[in-house]
Every structure is written in structure tokens, then in C-alpha cells.
Amino acid sequence: MKRLSIYLAVAIGILIGNDAYATSVQTHEPATIFARACASCHGAKGLGGVSWVKNDPADQRVAPQIAGYTADTVKAMVRRGADNAAMPAFGVQEITDAELDALAAFIQNNASGVPTPAKPGGKEVALYILDADPWFTDRGEDNSADPFNDVRRVVLRPDQYLKVVNTGRTWHAFTNTALGKDSGFIGYAGNYKKKKGDLDRKVKAGKGFYYADQTSGLTPGCNKYICKIHPYMTVEICTAGSTPKGPNDDFGLTRAHKQPLGPPPVPGNGDEVWVSTQSQEEVGEKTTKIKKKSVEDFDGAYQVINTANWNVTRIPNVGNNPHNAWPGHTATRDIVISTNWHDNRLSLMDANTKTLVSQFRSGATNAHVMVAPGPDNRDAWFVTHMGGTAAAAISAELLEAGQDPNIGLLPGAPGPHGLWFCDDEYHFIVADTFNNSTSMYDVDFGNLAITATGGTIPLATGLQNGFGAGGCARGVAANAGTADLSIYDIDSTFGFEQLDRNTTWLPAPTNGLHKNGADNLAVRVTDPGADLATPHPLLPAGETIQQKRWANMPIQSPISPPDATTHGRFMVTANKASFNVLITGLNSATGLPWGSFMVPAGLGAHGVTFGKKSRCDTNHDGVEDTDAHYPDVVCYYAYVTNTFEDYVGVYDLEKVDLNNDQVDNNPSDVGMQKPGSALLAERIYLEGGAVKAVTTLDPGVATLCGSELDCGVGPTGGTYISNLPIGVLCPDCSSGVHVGDIPLTLTTGAPLAGPAGDVTNTGAKSKYAYLKEPVWVDTMTVGCALAANNCDNTPFEGTEVGNLNTEVTLDLELGTNTGAQGIVARPASAPWTP
């Protein structure tokens, strides 16, 4: 695929951005940085150790002694990393220039061994970071102070400090950016048991750790801290004098999930949908048992949905938290390659036999993988190393053979995560999570441009394949931190590539399309006076309640394939921490958005892929009338994973805009209905502190138990509502597009809590993890629909039911039976070829 060497002369004017669009959160001393990051490979004193980038115990990859290295050498290696990705590079967001100067001098001046950081005063409480859910555990060390004996929530006494220890196979962290607290990357190298031949020098593997005292390391009160690399990993730390909230406290520990629909009435065309069930474990595994600061087993499997009949085949024990995958071929077989987000390995599976073939290391925290489109590019694979600053070129043929598949490294910006390819086979764009930017790469010449997103924590990108020159003219990045989408103008002209954020696109509020202050597409709209469902299709004329658009943490946002014949192009955005998915229509002439519509989803919407339907609506009347046949009659479903549910959601893109006129004007009761129409269409199970808070702040809601609501006492001891209308948590959700949910196969635990009669028998046995997130609660709109209030925006008038319309923060206990995140259809659609 190498092109003219003259490219370098032509491209000399290309801007390769070096500016950092994000800054460091917290400054640390050299000993602290060394102990959490460097020591995990180079040994506690810098005298050498074993690199964590090992393929198996027999893989003798050592990290050399660095104590005594010159300061210039240290600084060069930290910023550049190793050419083979054995050592990742560190950006200024992770180690600032000032910190690096101090660290380099610290290493140079301690040739006989660097000193370890001083312990804080008091007694130590160890907090272990796990690759497996619940992701953090104090192993009961705080039980004397913790009223709930909850290993996911640490309660400290006045004389205690925290020691955070990483037991995982890649970087993890301990961070609360809003509070100005960040450990930085914490590493660990001791995952392999010490066997003969494991190390080729008599040096123990190092371990990464971080001290946090109650003076400067932690913020007073009960606060959440996350792994900034894997932001669903959450722990609550309560400093002395603070107490966590339980299921019977207002806004305390809450279980929540959406009751699933049945499978879609119209099947798919028989293609497969591969789902990375990242948290799935097998019976008898010990994914949370720590032995010698390590764990014995790993979570992770794949489940493959046959879209012709919705049957599911499970592939057990795939890697360690398999996160993202893509289908392709080698010379001998059809394959699917998966990253392992909590690991350094890639996994290759036989797509036909549904078996794991081989695994091999790549770089720290492999995130997304994709093969270049086109029949000639069977072996041009690329993977992002989120724990560094590079994307890597991968050979599937070598990976299949169990050999080192890494054939090249493309340095870029810190924290590369989601990537997407242009049609032209040469260019792709990447979300730079820790740099708040998007990068454009050329497969031969590396990073060509780095452009700010205008938002924060971008985790995924999308491209409008089939649009513009090279199928590479319009791109998007999803900013999880600011709940918005950056729109990009792209020029992929050879030697003159550009990546520019489009800030002049026009909003269309009547079509649900809103622009925020950063000129990005707003996924969340809660501004005073904003009303996203007016006139409301289910409420009396003249109602003045303001229905807000609430979405939290948008993740994947791909754009539907270009070969659909019965409907237009849509960007589907999965919102991780809210019960919804945003569907945005794209103008066929400009590629810019013409409308955005929120639709219901399970909790934890993360991955999105597109698969063909078996029948299509050629008459545009909402009824499938013609069997699909390629290329003349083609229509698509969007499939969405839900990390905290046990099913995959299915969305019918034909139903969004029936007549393809790019206006929200579908007939009544056919296709997608107006914003707010899903108010009572789907139901949510809610148990614990959220129910307690709602019934305390809005007492009239409790009077609906036994009539409109099914209520009782759940497994946590808190009150549940098993059929809460989804409109309470998604006020502007539209009905008519979400057409079904496909159940996944469970291996341990039991289904999440369901109807009232099944709550105790099922919900009590599921796997749960802790999160702490904001949600929107709107009981006003439901109260109006039930004729229980006067339908205005003024709360607490008399004894009316439905007085809340506000944002609240909840302690959440969410199901992780399967933990589905990544998803991909096989075969991939255009421009990829089967």
C-alpha cells in the first residue's frame, strides 16, 4: 500500500498539531509517579524487572534498569515510548513537562536505586483495582466503619489513609477530575505467577500503587472516583465523618434497569451480530479473588446473534474484558479480531467455528480495531493503544499463526480510542480521549492532523462512508464528558489533508436539533425554558410543562451504511449513563444533520452497529412489503448494546423518516412518533434510594402504588417500582423506532429483577457494580398524563401528583451479568466487502 515517496515533499505544509487540548489534573512528586507507573515494569527501585507486555509466562520480556539513566534519555523515552509499544509514550496530560523534568532528575540522581514514596501518617486501608467487576474492592478492611460492609465503597476513620493497588493487566487510575484528584496511570506487572523461566533475571516484578491521604489526596465527604481510562469503573470513598447512603436513604443505593421488549417482528437477513460481553464470567471462575496481588481468571466472552432467528451462540473465555471487534479474512479462514480493553492482548476468533484461535500482545489498553476497507487490504488492520499515544498496524496473518502481529506504530495524541476508516482505504480518524481532540491518520504516513473537539472526553468517532471524495468528507466525534457531538469537515486529498471542526452548521429546534455554546450538536438540552416535546402528543393542549432532553455520556456514534435504498442516513449515538439513544438524520446533499430524536434504550447503551433487515418498506407506509435483495432493496436495523442490561436493543431506521423528506412529520401511529410519545410505552425497574427520594419529595407518587404502579420491597430492602414509565427518566423519548430487544445468554447469576412476582427470586442473584451518576427526574409529565396534576410547570400546588422536573445524583447498583459493550455486524457493510 506504499505510495509515492514524493508525498513527504508535497505534504511538508500539513499541520501536525502538537498542542495539548487538555491539561493535567493533579501534580505529583517524582517518587509518586515512579511508584505508580515506572515501577510496575522497571522494578520498585528502578533496577529492572519484567515488562507487562508479555504474551505468556514463557515470554521473557524484561524492562531494563533505568536508575541512573541520564535525564535527557528518560525524557525522550517517556515522551516517545518504545518503537515496539512495549513501553507506551506519556503525554503532558499524564506527566507534565515540569513533572517530567523532576522525574528525570530523580532517576538520574539515584543510580543505586530510586527511593519509594513516603507513607502518609496513620493506618493503611488498601483499595484494589480489579479487571473484573465490581472493579474496585476494599476486601472488607473498612467494615468497622462501613454500615453496609460494601467492598465497592470505602469508609475511612480519622487515622486512616488509602493505598490504591492495581491488580489488573493494564493501566488503571483513581480519578475525580471535577474535584482535582487524579492518581495518573497505575500499572502492574505481576499478573503471571513466578515460574521457572518466567523472568530471565532475579528481579521481582514491580507493582503499581498510589497513596491518597485525607488531607490532600482525597476530597472531604462521600465522593466517587473512577478509572479515567475505563470510566464505568467506579468506587465511592467516604472520608472520616461521612457515611454512604443505603437503599432506604434519599438518593441512596439504587438498582435500575429497563424491562426488555420482545424480539423484533421482522427478522434480519441472516447476518451475524457479534457482541462483546465484556463482564461475562464462567461458572467456577475467580475473577475477583486476589492471590499474591493478582487474579487467577479473567472476565470476557462473545455472543453471536443470528439475525434470521435471533438465536445466540456464546464463545466463552475470550481474552480479558474484550471490548471491540471487527470481521475480516486471512488466507485460510473468516475471522473476527477483538481488542481486550483491560489487557495488552488481541484475540483472533474463527468466525465460522466460533472458536478462539490465538491471542498475542499489542500495546497497553487496546481499545478499538478495524481493517482497511477494500478487497486488496485483507491484512491491513489497525488498533488503538489507549494507554499510550499511538495506533498500531497489525497483521492478522501473524496473529493467526501465534506470532507477533505488530508491524508498525503510528504515534499521535494521548488516549486514542475509537477509530473509523474512510472509503479510500488510506485514511482514518481517531478520538483522542485524554487530549480532547480528534486525529486524522494516513496508514502509510501516520498522524496528519490533530483538531480539538470543543468538548471533553471524546471516546468514539464516526465517518459518513460513501459521502464526498474518498468517502471521507464528513466525520463526527462523541464527547462523553460534555454530552455533545463534534462535526468535522474532512479533506483527504493526497498531500493536502485537513480535519476541521464545523461550527457553522445550523440547528433546527423544530426537528429536535440543538447547538450548544461550543457549536457542537447538543445531546443533552436542559437549559431554562427549553421544551423538547411541544406540543406533547399525549398531554392536553395548553400544558406548560418543560420536557428536557437528558442524556449522559455519549459513546459510539457511527453512521448508517451508504447502500440503503428505502431510507436515509442516520447517526446513532449510544448514551452510556441514561436510558436512551439519540438518532440524528443527515442531509443527503451536505452530510450535515437535519434532525435529532431521542428513543428509549436499556441502561448502559454503548456500542452500535448496523445490520440488514430481511424485508423492507418500499411503499414508505410503515409496513414491510418487499423481501430485501441486494443491491436493489436494502434497509437497516441499528443494534445497540446495553452494558447494564442482559439484552441488545434493535432500532428500525426505516421508521424514523417514513417519506424521506427530512422533516419530523410521520403520520399518527405509523413510524416514529413525536417527542414525548414514549412516555408510557416502556417501563423501568427502580429500587432503593431513587424511589425513596421520589416518594419523599413528591409524596403523591406513592398513592399510585397498587393502581398505576407495581410497588413492593426488593432484595436490597429498599422499595421498588417495577413498572415506572420511561418518560420519568427520558421525558422527550419518541416511540415507534425501538422495535425489540434480543436477550443474551447468562452464565452466572440470574436475570435482573423483573415484574413484581419475580423480584426476589431473580434480582437478588445477579452481579452488580457501583456507579454514581446524575439523572433527570420528571414526574410532572407523567402526572399530567394521568390527570393527577394541572399540567403546568409549577410544582407543589395543592395535593397534585407529579412535582419533580430536575437533575439529581444517585448512588447506583447496576447489573453486570454480561456487561456488553462492543458490537459489530458480520459481514461488515459497505465500503467493506464480505
Secondary structure, 3 states (H helix, E strand, C coil): CCCCCCHHHHHHHCCCCCCCCCCCCCCCCHHHHHHHHHHHHHCCCCCCEECCCCCCCCCCCEECCCCCCCHHHHHHHHHHCCCCCCCCCCCCCCCCHHHHHHHHHHHHCCCCCCCCCCCCCCEEEEEEECCCCCCEECCCCCCCCCCCCCCCEEECCCCEEEEEEECCCCCECCEEHHHCEECCCECECCCCCCCCCCCCCCCCCCECEEEECCCCCCCCCEEEEECCCCCCCEEEEECCCCCCCCCCCCCCCEEEEECCCCCCCCCECCCEEEEEECCCCCCCCCCCCEECCEECCCCCEEEEEECCCCEEEEECCCCCCEEEEEEEECCCCEEEEEEECCCCEEEEEECCCCEEEEEEECCCCEEEEEECCCCCCCCCEEEEECCCCEEEEECHHHHHCCCCCEEEEEECCCCEEEEEECCCCCEEEEEEHHHCEEEEEECCCEEEEEEECCCCCEEEEEECCCCCHHHCCEEEEEECCCCEEEEEEEECCCCCCEEEECCCCCCEHHHCECECCCCCEECCECCCCCCCCCCCCCCCCCCCCCCCECCCCECCCCECCCCCCCCCEEEEEEECCCCEEEEEEECCCCCCEEEEEEEECCCCEEEEEEEEECEECCCCCCCCCEECECCCECCEEEEEEECCCCEEEEEEHHHCCCCCCCCCCCCCCCCCCCCCCCCCCCEEEEEEHHHHHHHHHCHHHHHHECCCECEEECCCCCEEEEEEEHHHCCCCCCCCCEEEEEECCCCCCCCCCCCHHHHHHHHCCCCEEEEEEEEEEEHHHHHHHCCCCCCCCCCCCCCCCCCCEEEEEEEEEEECCCCEEEEEEECCCCCCCC
